[in-house]
Amino acid sequence: MVILYPFPAIRPDPVLAQQIASVPYDVVSADEARACIRKNELSFLRVIRSDAELPDLPPNNDQVYLAAQQRYDQMYAAGQIRADDKPGLYLYRVVQGDQIFLGLVCCLDVEDYINGTIRRHELTRYDKEEDRTRHIGAVNANTGLVFILYRDQASLADRLASLVPARAPDTEVTNKQGERHQIYQITDEATMATIRDLFATVPALYIADGHHRAKSAVNVALKRRQEKTATKESERFMAVLFADDRVKLHGYSRLVTDLGSYTTGTFIEKLRSLGTVTEYGLVETSRFHIPPAGETCGRHLLHMYLDSTWYELSFPADPAEDQIQALDVQFLQTHVLETLLDINDPRGDPRLSYMGGARPLSHLTAAVDSGKYAVAFSVQPLSTGTVLSIADNGQVMPPKSTWFEPKLLSGYVMHQLS
């Protein structure tokens, strides 16, 4: 049984929301965040990527978290962000062309994360988990949303859609892609009770995006319990709930700084000892992933960019593989990154970086062509059903295996911990 909690959100002044709301912290680099901040000093990136304004300090320096806390407090004191008068639930509506995504913003209990009612499918990276734990503790708030899925077996999404008020949204922001992000606050007790009753029939929730935000919020809650400073709100974390069949799912690309002891030629020959390596030909780099050219049934399929050339890699799948081993991304980790390139820790190896699948392939090729990386691997997207099934079985995928959309704004809805 899932319990949802209303809360009095911290939200931007509607007049300033367009300037304040930002992309999530983990979809921009420090350099990209710095460029955004230069153009817009109200950007919430100054809170969630405070390292961008302190380029001479390591990103985990104490001053970075102090700067985030101070900027958040300044925005609150200036009335740029402010607390709602009463607790509520919030409908978060994203209009993307002719497609509409509708999520429910609420708070969830950290105990439901601990006991497995809220299920995860990915391991977190140590550095990012520590970073967000320190950030949440310093700012004393959940500044970004945890993206949660539920199996929509009772048409909950349609019933939620029927509750969208017949009025203009409380706040609306349009991002660079032209997507309209709308918030409707619901404070009517009867309506909130209806929503909570609907979700009381849901046996489990699934983290789609925000594994680090969720785990870090739990870390903060446990730390405050130990320190005897826990509050009702610090025992909860903010999330947005979407139906499993109403979201988009992309793959996550891998970039590696070097080929170790291999040359381009010897690396390709080593890959050929495992399967088939074929030059792909012309790739439309405005796309988000590469359509397979060859047979996919019973095969592990990857695409590799190396020395200005795209290759299709096809490897035979073992019928004895379990659900995790059957994933292309797991094959890549085990048989290529670990066995060939000696990258044994996908959560922390400095030679390995990730790029979200909603960035066009041109970003991937540019990263390699710049010389910063030697090789890139593009992975086909999984199905949502596969992700939920893995979580149900208590299994985890390699870090950064999925990229869900819509990507939600930060600094748009926040949850104060005390």
C-alpha positions in Angstrom: 0.0 0.0 0.0 1.3 3.4 -1.0 0.8 6.4 1.3 0.9 9.9 -0.2 1.4 13.0 1.9 0.4 16.5 1.0 2.9 19.2 1.9 3.3 23.0 1.7 5.6 23.4 -1.3 8.2 26.1 -1.7 7.6 27.6 -5.1 8.8 30.5 -7.1 6.9 33.8 -7.4 4.8 33.1 -10.5 6.1 36.3 -12.0 9.7 35.1 -11.7 9.1 31.4 -12.3 10.3 31.5 -15.9 13.7 32.9 -14.8 14.1 30.8 -11.7 13.1 27.2 -12.8 16.0 25.3 -14.2 17.0 22.0 -15.7 18.0 19.3 -13.2 21.5 19.4 -11.8 22.6 16.2 -13.5 21.9 17.1 -17.1 24.3 20.0 -17.3 28.1 20.3 -16.7 29.6 22.9 -14.5 30.6 24.9 -17.6 27.1 24.7 -19.0 25.6 25.8 -15.7 28.0 28.7 -15.5 27.0 29.9 -18.9 23.3 29.7 -18.0 23.9 31.7 -14.8 25.8 34.4 -16.6 22.8 35.0 -18.8 20.3 34.7 -15.9 21.3 35.4 -12.3 18.0 34.2 -10.9 18.5 30.7 -12.3 18.1 28.0 -9.7 21.3 26.4 -11.0 23.0 28.8 -8.6 21.5 26.6 -5.8 21.7 23.1 -7.3 25.0 23.6 -9.2 26.7 26.1 -6.9 30.0 24.5 -7.9 29.6 26.4 -11.2 30.3 29.7 -9.5 33.3 28.3 -7.6 35.4 26.9 -10.5 38.7 27.1 -8.5 37.3 24.8 -5.7 36.7 21.0 -5.9 33.0 20.4 -6.4 32.8 18.6 -3.1 34.4 21.5 -1.1 32.4 22.6 2.0 32.2 26.1 0.5 30.2 24.7 -2.4 27.4 23.5 -0.1 27.6 26.6 2.0 27.1 28.7 -1.2 24.0 26.6 -2.1 22.5 27.1 1.3 23.2 30.9 1.3 21.7 31.3 -2.2 18.6 29.4 -1.3 18.1 31.4 1.9 18.7 34.6 0.0 16.0 33.7 -2.6 13.6 32.9 0.2 14.3 36.1 2.1 13.8 38.1 -1.0 10.4 36.5 -1.7 11.7 35.0 -5.0 10.7 31.6 -3.7 8.0 31.2 -1.0 6.1 28.6 1.0 2.5 27.8 0.2 0.0 28.7 2.9 -1.3 25.2 3.4 -0.4 21.6 2.5 -1.4 20.4 -0.9 -0.9 17.9 -3.6 0.2 19.2 -7.0 -0.6 18.2 -10.6 2.5 18.7 -12.8 1.5 18.9 -16.4 4.0 18.9 -19.3 2.8 19.8 -22.7 5.2 18.6 -25.4 3.8 19.3 -28.8 0.6 17.3 -29.1 1.6 15.0 -26.2 0.7 15.7 -22.6 2.4 14.1 -19.5 0.6 14.4 -16.2 2.3 13.7 -12.9 1.3 14.0 -9.2 3.7 15.8 -6.9 3.5 14.6 -3.3 5.7 13.4 -0.5 6.6 9.8 0.2 7.8 8.1 3.4 11.5 7.2 3.6 10.4 3.9 5.3 8.7 2.9 2.1 12.1 3.3 0.3 13.8 1.3 3.0 11.3 -1.6 3.1 11.1 -1.9 -0.7 7.6 -0.5 -1.4 9.4 2.1 -3.4 11.6 0.0 -5.7 14.7 0.9 -7.6 16.4 -0.6 -10.7 19.8 1.1 -10.6 22.8 1.4 -8.3 23.8 4.9 -7.4 27.3 6.4 -8.0 29.2 7.0 -4.8 30.3 10.5 -5.7 26.9 11.7 -6.8 25.1 10.2 -3.8 27.5 11.9 -1.4 27.1 15.2 -3.3 23.3 15.2 -3.1 23.3 14.0 0.5 25.4 17.0 1.4 23.4 19.3 -0.8 20.0 18.3 0.7 21.4 18.6 4.2 22.9 22.0 3.6 19.9 23.5 1.9 17.5 21.7 4.2 15.2 20.9 1.3 14.4 18.6 -1.6 15.2 20.9 -4.4 14.6 18.4 -7.2 11.9 15.8 -7.9 12.3 12.1 -7.8 10.6 10.7 -10.9 8.4 7.7 -9.9 6.4 5.3 -12.0 3.3 3.3 -11.0 1.6 0.4 -12.9 -1.6 2.0 -14.2 -3.9 -1.0 -13.8 -6.9 1.0 -12.7 -6.7 3.9 -15.2 -5.4 6.2 -12.5 -3.8 8.5 -15.0 -7.2 9.1 -16.7 -8.8 9.7 -13.3 -6.1 12.1 -12.3 -6.5 13.9 -15.6 -10.2 14.4 -14.8 -9.1 16.3 -11.6 -7.1 18.9 -13.4 -8.9 22.2 -12.5 -10.8 24.0 -15.3 -8.7 27.1 -14.8 -5.3 28.5 -15.8 -2.4 26.8 -14.0 -1.0 28.4 -10.9 2.4 28.6 -12.6 3.6 27.9 -16.2 7.1 27.9 -17.5 8.2 27.2 -21.1 11.7 25.6 -21.5 14.1 25.9 -24.4 12.5 23.0 -26.2 9.2 24.7 -26.2 7.7 22.4 -23.6 5.2 24.0 -21.2 5.5 23.0 -17.6 2.3 23.7 -15.6 1.6 23.4 -11.9 -1.9 23.1 -10.3 -2.1 23.1 -6.5 -4.9 21.0 -5.0 -5.8 21.9 -1.4 -9.4 20.7 -1.3 -9.6 18.0 1.4 -12.2 15.9 -0.5 -10.1 15.9 -3.7 -6.9 15.1 -1.9 -8.7 12.2 -0.1 -9.9 10.9 -3.5 -6.4 10.9 -4.8 -4.9 9.3 -1.8 -7.6 6.6 -1.9 -6.8 5.9 -5.6 -3.2 5.3 -4.8 -3.9 3.2 -1.7 -4.6 0.4 -4.2 -1.1 0.6 -5.7 1.1 -2.1 -4.2 4.5 -0.6 -5.2 6.2 2.4 -6.8 9.2 2.4 -9.0 12.0 5.0 -9.2 12.5 5.9 -12.9 14.8 8.9 -12.5 16.3 10.4 -9.4 17.9 7.4 -7.7 20.6 9.7 -6.3 18.0 12.2 -5.1 16.0 9.5 -3.4 18.9 7.7 -1.7 20.4 11.0 -0.6 17.1 12.1 0.9 17.0 8.8 2.8 20.6 9.3 4.0 19.7 12.8 5.3 16.6 11.3 7.2 18.7 8.6 8.8 21.4 11.0 9.8 18.9 13.3 11.4 17.3 10.4 13.3 20.8 9.6 14.6 21.3 13.2 15.6 17.9 13.5 17.2 16.9 16.3 14.9 14.4 14.5 12.7 11.1 16.2 11.9 7.9 15.0 10.2 9.1 16.5 6.9 12.6 15.1 7.1 11.1 11.6 7.2 9.6 12.2 3.8 10.9 13.1 0.4 9.3 14.8 -2.6 8.4 12.9 -5.7 6.3 13.1 -8.8 4.3 10.0 -9.9 3.6 9.1 -13.5 1.8 6.1 -15.1 4.2 3.6 -16.5 2.7 3.8 -20.0 2.6 7.6 -20.2 6.4 8.3 -20.3 9.3 8.1 -22.8 12.4 6.0 -22.2 15.8 6.5 -23.9 19.1 4.7 -23.5 22.2 6.1 -21.8 25.5 6.4 -23.7 29.0 5.6 -22.4 32.2 7.5 -23.1 35.7 6.2 -22.2 38.8 8.3 -22.0 41.2 5.8 -23.5 41.5 2.3 -24.9 44.1 1.2 -22.3 46.8 -0.9 -24.0 44.8 -1.2 -27.3 45.2 0.6 -30.5 42.1 1.2 -32.6 42.9 -1.8 -34.8 43.7 -4.2 -32.0 40.6 -3.1 -30.0 38.3 -3.8 -33.0 40.0 -7.2 -33.6 39.4 -8.0 -29.9 35.7 -7.1 -30.3 35.5 -9.3 -33.4 36.7 -12.2 -31.3 33.4 -11.8 -29.4 31.0 -11.2 -32.2 30.5 -9.2 -35.4 31.8 -5.6 -35.9 30.5 -3.8 -39.0 31.0 -0.2 -40.2 27.5 1.3 -39.9 27.8 3.9 -42.7 26.0 7.3 -42.5 24.4 8.0 -39.2 21.8 10.7 -38.8 23.4 12.5 -35.8 20.2 14.5 -35.0 18.6 11.2 -33.8 18.8 10.0 -30.2 19.8 6.4 -31.0 20.8 4.4 -34.0 18.4 2.0 -35.7 19.8 -1.5 -35.9 21.0 -2.5 -39.3 21.3 -6.2 -38.6 19.4 -9.0 -36.8 18.5 -8.2 -33.1 16.8 -11.4 -32.0 19.1 -13.5 -29.8 21.8 -10.8 -30.1 23.4 -8.1 -27.9 23.4 -5.0 -30.0 25.6 -1.9 -29.5 26.9 1.0 -31.6 30.4 2.3 -31.2 32.0 5.6 -32.3 35.7 5.3 -32.7 38.2 7.3 -34.8 35.4 9.2 -36.6 33.6 6.0 -37.6 30.4 4.4 -36.4 30.3 0.6 -36.0 27.5 -1.8 -35.2 28.5 -4.5 -32.7 26.5 -7.6 -32.6 27.2 -10.4 -30.1 25.4 -13.8 -29.6 23.3 -13.9 -26.5 23.5 -16.9 -24.2 20.1 -18.6 -23.7 21.1 -19.2 -20.0 21.5 -15.5 -19.3 19.3 -14.1 -16.5 17.2 -11.0 -16.8 20.2 -8.7 -16.0 22.7 -10.5 -18.1 20.3 -10.4 -21.0 20.5 -6.5 -21.1 22.7 -5.0 -23.8 24.0 -2.5 -21.2 25.1 -5.3 -18.9 26.9 -7.1 -21.8 28.7 -3.8 -22.5 29.7 -3.4 -18.9 30.8 -7.1 -18.3 32.4 -8.1 -21.6 33.7 -4.8 -23.0 34.2 -2.2 -20.3 35.4 -4.7 -17.6 37.0 -7.5 -19.6 38.7 -5.4 -22.3 39.1 -1.9 -20.9 39.5 -2.8 -17.2 36.7 -0.5 -16.0 35.4 -2.6 -13.1 33.5 0.1 -11.1 30.8 1.7 -13.3 29.8 3.8 -10.3 33.1 5.6 -9.8 35.8 4.9 -12.4 37.1 8.3 -13.6 37.8 6.9 -17.1 34.0 6.4 -17.6 31.4 9.1 -18.3 27.8 9.0 -19.3 25.6 11.0 -21.6 21.8 10.9 -21.4 20.0 9.5 -24.4 17.8 12.5 -25.0 20.9 14.4 -26.3 21.3 13.8 -30.1 24.1 11.6 -31.3 26.0 14.8 -32.5 26.8 15.5 -28.9 28.3 12.0 -28.5 30.5 12.3 -31.7 31.6 15.8 -30.7 32.8 14.6 -27.3 35.0 11.9 -29.0 36.1 14.2 -31.8 37.3 16.8 -29.2 39.9 14.3 -28.0 38.5 14.2 -24.4 37.3 10.7 -25.0 38.6 7.9 -27.2 35.4 5.9 -27.7 31.7 6.1 -27.2 29.0 3.4 -27.0 25.3 4.0 -27.8 22.8 1.6 -26.3 19.2 0.8 -27.5 16.5 1.9 -25.1 14.8 -0.6 -22.9 11.0 -1.0 -22.5 9.4 0.3 -19.3 8.0 -3.1 -18.6 11.5 -4.6 -18.5 12.6 -1.9 -16.0 9.7 -2.5 -13.7 10.1 -6.3 -13.9 13.8 -6.0 -12.9 12.8 -3.8 -9.9 10.1 -6.3 -8.9 12.7 -9.1 -8.8 15.0 -7.0 -6.6 17.6 -6.8 -9.2 19.6 -3.7 -10.3 21.0 -2.6 -13.6 24.3 -0.9 -14.1 24.2 2.8 -13.2 22.8 5.1 -15.9 20.9 2.5 -17.8 17.8 4.5 -18.5 16.9 8.1 -19.4 13.2 8.9 -18.8 11.2 11.8 -20.1 9.7 14.2 -19.4 12.6 15.9 -17.7 11.2 17.9 -14.8 12.3 21.3 -13.7 14.2 22.1 -10.6 13.5 25.1 -8.4 9.8 24.8 -9.5 8.4 22.7 -6.6 10.5 22.2 -3.4 10.0 20.5 -0.1 11.3 22.0 3.1 12.6 19.4 5.6 12.2 21.6 8.7 
